[in-house]
Amino acid sequence: MPTLSPHREGSWALVTGASSGIGRAHARILAQRGFDIIAVGRDHDRLAETVAELKQAHGVDATALRIDLAEPDAAEQLIASIEGVEVGVFIATAGKGSPGLFTAVALADYLECVNVKVRNNLVLLHHFAGAMRVRRAGAILVVSSTGGLQGVPALSNNSATEAYLLAMSEALHHELAPFGVRVTGLLPGPTRTPGMLAMVAEEDVPRGTMTPDEVAKEGIAALEAGRRTHIAGRANRTLLRALPRTARIGLFRRMVAGSFARDASMPAA
Ligand SMILES: NC(=O)c1ccc[n+]([C@@H]2O[C@H](COP(=O)([O-])OP(=O)(O)OC[C@H]3O[C@@H](n4cnc5c(N)ncnc54)[C@H](OP(=O)(O)O)[C@@H]3O)[C@@H](O)[C@H]2O)c1
């Protein structure tokens, strides 16, 4: 499979969640490949910093788009604001965790997560997959999670939305392949990002936690190789492939309890 190229896919890469962590790391690699970047997030300063870094380090064009994807009509706003721009690569990364017992977390948090991960990704995927299909060019990386392979106690809504993204990327992979459009679902395991460190104390970060750069390197490689899905990290792949679903639920339950147990609303393993 050919490497991603602005000449074949289209010159702009749209990255949601580009202001931090895994999304930012993907934006850096795409800028290295020569793509101009539309960086989507909410934090003005971090977006400005990302865009300045990409321009300076890689000589590409980069623009920040401040949009709260937790708003119900955010995807339509995003699409309208870049009308006429040919998006060659779409990386769907935006998201945050809401750990806690299902009934202890505010319903509003869960509904926001559904807007970010499900509702607005659905609208964005429908739009950009449609345009890429017509052009017979483009590539889409959907960032799900190893948590999406099974239900994760105390990350119930997160794991359910990641499962939605996993199923969606698997289906789109097959639908769009005949049109020359690559779609890959990326499943990171624990990754040391600002998002993770906002939820987990340093001493509770699980062993084997990857860096965002390592995850993004594998994500882009998987997309370029035309893979349907890819679990980031050899250790994660080996472990998760070996375990049946019930054992994986137990593993994630222990991992989540070990990382968040200091919070009184979390179950002990
Ligand atoms: N870290 C892990 O261990 C891990 C493992 C598996 C999967 N993941 C998934 O990977 C993705 C990235 O997570 P990360 O760990 O890199 O977290 P992160 O460092 O907190 O980055 C999250 C990114 O998503 C953006 N975002 C969050 N909510 C948003 C909203 N309502 N509207 C617009 N942008 C929003 C953030 O932008 P602003 O801050 O600018 O709003 C930020 O750019 C998430 O979807 C997460 O579920 C992470």
The ligand as an SDF file (V2000), in Angstrom:
LIG
                    3D

 48 52  0  0  0  0  0  0  0  0999 V2000
   -4.9210    8.1360   26.8940 N   0  0  0  0  0  0  0  0  0  0  0  0
   -5.3650    6.9090   26.8790 C   0  0  0  0  0  0  0  0  0  0  0  0
   -4.9690    6.0600   27.7090 O   0  0  0  0  0  0  0  0  0  0  0  0
   -6.3590    6.4790   25.8250 C   0  0  0  0  0  0  0  0  0  0  0  0
   -6.5480    5.1010   25.6080 C   0  0  0  0  0  0  0  0  0  0  0  0
   -7.4590    4.6950   24.6530 C   0  0  0  0  0  0  0  0  0  0  0  0
   -8.1660    5.6290   23.9160 C   0  0  0  0  0  0  0  0  0  0  0  0
   -7.9770    6.9620   24.1510 N   0  0  0  0  0  0  0  0  0  0  0  0
   -8.7810    7.9080   23.3520 C   0  0  0  0  0  0  0  0  0  0  0  0
   -7.9070    8.7510   22.6400 O   0  0  0  0  0  0  0  0  0  0  0  0
   -8.5330   10.0180   22.4280 C   0  0  0  0  0  0  0  0  0  0  0  0
   -7.5670   11.1200   22.7920 C   0  0  0  0  0  0  0  0  0  0  0  0
   -7.3250   11.0520   24.1760 O   0  0  0  0  0  0  0  0  0  0  0  0
   -5.9940   11.5760   24.8560 P   0  0  0  0  0  0  0  0  0  0  0  0
   -5.6350   10.5920   25.8810 O   0  0  0  0  0  0  0  0  0  0  0  0
   -5.0170   12.0090   23.8280 O   0  0  0  0  0  0  0  0  0  0  0  0
   -6.5910   12.8300   25.6670 O   0  0  0  0  0  0  0  0  0  0  0  0
   -6.1720   14.3510   25.7670 P   0  0  0  0  0  0  0  0  0  0  0  0
   -4.7200   14.5200   25.9150 O   0  0  0  0  0  0  0  0  0  0  0  0
   -7.0570   14.9190   26.8340 O   0  0  0  0  0  0  0  0  0  0  0  0
   -6.6610   14.9240   24.3650 O   0  0  0  0  0  0  0  0  0  0  0  0
   -8.0290   14.9590   24.0790 C   0  0  0  0  0  0  0  0  0  0  0  0
   -8.2500   15.8340   22.8710 C   0  0  0  0  0  0  0  0  0  0  0  0
   -9.6640   15.8050   22.5620 O   0  0  0  0  0  0  0  0  0  0  0  0
  -10.1420   17.1430   22.5300 C   0  0  0  0  0  0  0  0  0  0  0  0
  -11.5020   17.2160   23.0180 N   0  0  0  0  0  0  0  0  0  0  0  0
  -12.0230   16.6380   24.1250 C   0  0  0  0  0  0  0  0  0  0  0  0
  -13.3040   16.9870   24.2740 N   0  0  0  0  0  0  0  0  0  0  0  0
  -13.5920   17.8240   23.2510 C   0  0  0  0  0  0  0  0  0  0  0  0
  -14.7430   18.5440   22.8630 C   0  0  0  0  0  0  0  0  0  0  0  0
  -15.8740   18.4950   23.5870 N   0  0  0  0  0  0  0  0  0  0  0  0
  -14.6970   19.3040   21.7460 N   0  0  0  0  0  0  0  0  0  0  0  0
  -13.5610   19.3830   21.0230 C   0  0  0  0  0  0  0  0  0  0  0  0
  -12.4340   18.7330   21.3350 N   0  0  0  0  0  0  0  0  0  0  0  0
  -12.4480   17.9710   22.4470 C   0  0  0  0  0  0  0  0  0  0  0  0
   -9.2110   17.9290   23.4450 C   0  0  0  0  0  0  0  0  0  0  0  0
   -9.2530   19.2720   23.0650 O   0  0  0  0  0  0  0  0  0  0  0  0
   -9.2940   20.5010   24.1260 P   0  0  0  0  0  0  0  0  0  0  0  0
   -8.5520   20.0750   25.3380 O   0  0  0  0  0  0  0  0  0  0  0  0
   -8.6450   21.6050   23.3610 O   0  0  0  0  0  0  0  0  0  0  0  0
  -10.7170   20.7170   24.3710 O   0  0  0  0  0  0  0  0  0  0  0  0
   -7.8660   17.2800   23.1430 C   0  0  0  0  0  0  0  0  0  0  0  0
   -7.3170   17.8360   21.9730 O   0  0  0  0  0  0  0  0  0  0  0  0
   -9.7990   10.0330   23.2940 C   0  0  0  0  0  0  0  0  0  0  0  0
  -10.9160    9.8800   22.4650 O   0  0  0  0  0  0  0  0  0  0  0  0
   -9.6260    8.8440   24.2070 C   0  0  0  0  0  0  0  0  0  0  0  0
  -10.8530    8.2470   24.5420 O   0  0  0  0  0  0  0  0  0  0  0  0
   -7.0830    7.4060   25.0730 C   0  0  0  0  0  0  0  0  0  0  0  0
  1  2  1  0
  2  3  2  0
  2  4  1  0
  4  5  1  0
  4 48  2  0
  5  6  2  0
  6  7  1  0
  7  8  2  0
  8  9  1  0
  8 48  1  0
  9 10  1  0
  9 46  1  0
 10 11  1  0
 11 12  1  0
 11 44  1  0
 12 13  1  0
 13 14  1  0
 14 15  2  0
 14 16  1  0
 14 17  1  0
 17 18  1  0
 18 19  2  0
 18 20  1  0
 18 21  1  0
 21 22  1  0
 22 23  1  0
 23 24  1  0
 23 42  1  0
 24 25  1  0
 25 26  1  0
 25 36  1  0
 26 27  1  0
 26 35  1  0
 27 28  2  0
 28 29  1  0
 29 30  1  0
 29 35  2  0
 30 31  1  0
 30 32  2  0
 32 33  1  0
 33 34  2  0
 34 35  1  0
 36 37  1  0
 36 42  1  0
 37 38  1  0
 38 39  2  0
 38 40  1  0
 38 41  1  0
 42 43  1  0
 44 45  1  0
 44 46  1  0
 46 47  1  0
M  CHG  2   8   1  16  -1
M  END
$$$$
